[in-house]
Amino acid sequence: MKSLLPTAALILITLVSLSKGDRKCYNCTGDCVNDDLCDGSCMTITHELGDEPEVRGCVNDTKPDGCVSKVMDGQNYKVCYCNTHRCNSSNFLSVSALLLLLVLVLCFPK
């Protein structure tokens, strides 16, 4: 039971920090680790042909979670909005977070 204590403490600290309302959104083009505080929704813009890097950032107002298609400069884009801490990460960063969680679980077995 003692071996679960560090993992439980880490999870509790993470949940408390996320519940404070200080939402951060990634703010960059392509894969990145830059983030900023955001009072609205996080967003990701993806070119529908996939031949341009994704753009991540924050919009000032709160949008419902989900994606919409938009035409900008005659090109089709998918704009996705989300409302949780660093929710507009790239797939690479999401996989990294899952890998980190797996390492923590393996380091603190039952």
N, C-alpha and C positions, 0 to 999 in steps of 0.2 A: 504493500500500500504506500510506503514511503517513496517508492520510485515514481509513483504517479504525481506526487506533490509538485515537482518542478514543472511538469507539463501542464497541470491544472492551473498553477500560478501564472504561467505564460499566457494561457488562454484567457484567464480572468483579466489580466492587465490589458491584453489586446481588446477585449470586449468593452472594458471601461473607457479606454482611449477612443474607441470608435463611437461610443454613445455620447460623447461630449458635444457633438455637432460641428466639430472642426473638420469639415469634409475637404479632402484634398483631391484634386484631379491632375492626371498627367497632362503636361502642357508641352507638346513637342511635335516634331514630324518624324515618322518612322519609329523604330524601337528606341526607347529612351527611359531614363530614370528621373527626369525632371518633373516636379509637381509643385502646385501652388494651391493656396487656400481658395475655396470656391463657395460663394453664397448662393449660387444657382445650381444648375445641373452640369454634370460632366458630359462631354460629347466626344464622339469619334466620327470623323468623316473619311469615307472610303470610296475611291473611284470604282465604279461598277465593273470596269474592265480589269481592275487590279494592277494596272501598269504605273500607278503613282503611289508614293508612300502614304500611309495613313496619317491624318492630322488629328491630334488630340488637344483638348482644351476645356474651357469652362464657358458656359453661357450665363448671363446675369440673372435670368429668370428660371424658375423651376419648371421643367418639362416632364411629362409622364415618361416612365421607362419604356423604351422601345425604339424602333427604327422607322424612318420615313425615307422615301426616295425624293430627291430634289434635282432639278436641272440648274446648273450654274455655268455660265459662259458656254452654253450649248452642250455641256457634258453631263452625263448621268452620275450622280453620287448617292451613296447611302449614308444618312446621318443618323447616328444612334445616340440616344440620351440615356443616362443612368444616374442614380441618386444615392450611391453609397461611396464610402471612402475608397479612392483610387480604383473605381470600377471601370474606367476607360483604359485599362492596361492592354498591352499587346498580348497575343497568344504566347509569345516567348516568355514574358514576365509572369503570366498565369501558370505556365508549366514550372517556372522556377519556384513559385510559391508552393505549388504542390510537392515539388521535390524537397523543399525545406521542411514541410510538414512531415513527409515520409521519413526524413533523416531524424527528426525529433522523436517520432514514434519508435523508430528502431533504436535510438540511443537510450530511451527510457522505457524498456519493456516491462511488462507486468512482473 
